[in-house]
Amino acid sequence: MGFAFTVHGRPAPRDPVRVELTAPDGGSWTWGPADAADRVAGPALDFCLLVTRRRHRDDLALSAVGEVATAWLPIAQAFAGPPGAGREPGSSL
């Protein structure tokens, strides 16, 4: 998470984020402290599409609670290098 903030020229937040994703088989994938006030939740596929910049956040079923989680989702990325412009709502590859 800190990487995304850094490549956007923002300080990495100190508050942890809990991520709770629904796996394709219906199970749960979680990381981060269970008691974290900031949270991201939704389908794992949607999270993957977001962090690889394949879909815009508005087109996905992801929720964010808290200031840090809300700020992270629009800039989250799972690749090295500059962030790029991202997708416009309603567009895909």
C-alpha positions as CSV (number, residue, x, y, z in Angstrom):
1,M,0.0,0.0,0.0
2,G,2.8,2.4,0.9
3,F,4.3,2.0,-2.6
4,A,1.2,3.4,-4.3
5,F,1.3,6.5,-2.1
6,T,5.0,7.0,-2.7
7,V,4.8,6.8,-6.5
8,H,2.1,9.4,-6.3
9,G,4.3,11.7,-4.3
10,R,2.3,11.3,-1.1
11,P,3.6,10.1,2.3
12,A,2.8,6.5,3.1
13,P,0.1,6.3,5.7
14,R,0.8,5.0,9.2
15,D,-2.7,3.6,9.8
16,P,-3.1,0.0,8.7
17,V,-5.8,-1.2,6.3
18,R,-7.7,-4.4,6.6
19,V,-8.4,-6.1,3.2
20,E,-11.2,-8.6,3.0
21,L,-11.7,-10.2,-0.4
22,T,-14.1,-12.9,-1.5
23,A,-12.2,-15.6,-3.4
24,P,-13.5,-17.2,-6.6
25,D,-14.4,-20.4,-4.6
26,G,-16.4,-18.3,-2.1
27,G,-13.7,-18.4,0.6
28,S,-12.1,-15.4,2.2
29,W,-8.7,-13.8,1.6
30,T,-7.8,-11.4,4.3
31,W,-4.8,-9.4,5.4
32,G,-4.1,-6.6,7.7
33,P,-5.1,-6.2,11.4
34,A,-8.6,-7.5,12.1
35,D,-9.2,-4.4,14.3
36,A,-8.1,-1.8,11.7
37,A,-10.5,1.1,11.3
38,D,-9.7,1.4,7.6
39,R,-11.1,-1.4,5.4
40,V,-11.4,-2.5,1.8
41,A,-13.8,-5.3,0.9
42,G,-15.2,-7.0,-2.2
43,P,-14.6,-9.7,-4.8
44,A,-11.0,-10.7,-5.3
45,L,-11.4,-10.5,-9.1
46,D,-12.5,-6.9,-8.8
47,F,-9.5,-6.0,-6.5
48,C,-7.2,-7.6,-9.1
49,L,-8.8,-5.7,-12.0
50,L,-8.4,-2.5,-10.0
51,V,-4.7,-2.9,-9.0
52,T,-3.7,-3.9,-12.5
53,R,-5.5,-0.9,-13.9
54,R,-7.9,-3.0,-16.0
55,R,-11.0,-1.4,-14.6
56,H,-12.0,1.9,-13.0
57,R,-13.1,1.7,-9.3
58,D,-16.5,3.0,-10.2
59,D,-17.1,-0.1,-12.3
60,L,-16.2,-2.6,-9.5
61,A,-17.9,-3.9,-6.4
62,L,-15.3,-2.8,-3.9
63,S,-16.0,-0.8,-0.8
64,A,-13.6,1.3,1.2
65,V,-14.2,2.5,4.8
66,G,-11.9,5.1,6.4
67,E,-9.7,7.9,5.1
68,V,-6.7,5.8,4.2
69,A,-8.6,3.0,2.5
70,T,-10.6,5.5,0.5
71,A,-7.4,7.3,-0.6
72,W,-5.7,4.1,-1.5
73,L,-8.1,2.5,-3.9
74,P,-7.9,5.1,-6.6
75,I,-4.1,4.8,-6.6
76,A,-3.5,1.2,-5.7
77,Q,-1.3,-0.7,-8.1
78,A,0.2,-4.2,-8.2
79,F,3.1,-3.4,-10.6
80,A,6.3,-1.5,-10.5
81,G,6.9,1.7,-12.2
82,P,5.0,5.0,-12.8
83,P,1.3,4.8,-12.1
84,G,-0.1,6.1,-15.4
85,A,-3.5,7.7,-15.9
86,G,-5.6,4.6,-15.1
87,R,-9.0,3.8,-16.7
88,E,-12.0,6.0,-17.2
89,P,-15.3,4.7,-15.8
90,G,-17.0,2.4,-18.2
91,S,-13.9,1.5,-20.1
92,S,-11.8,-1.7,-20.2
93,L,-9.2,-3.4,-22.2
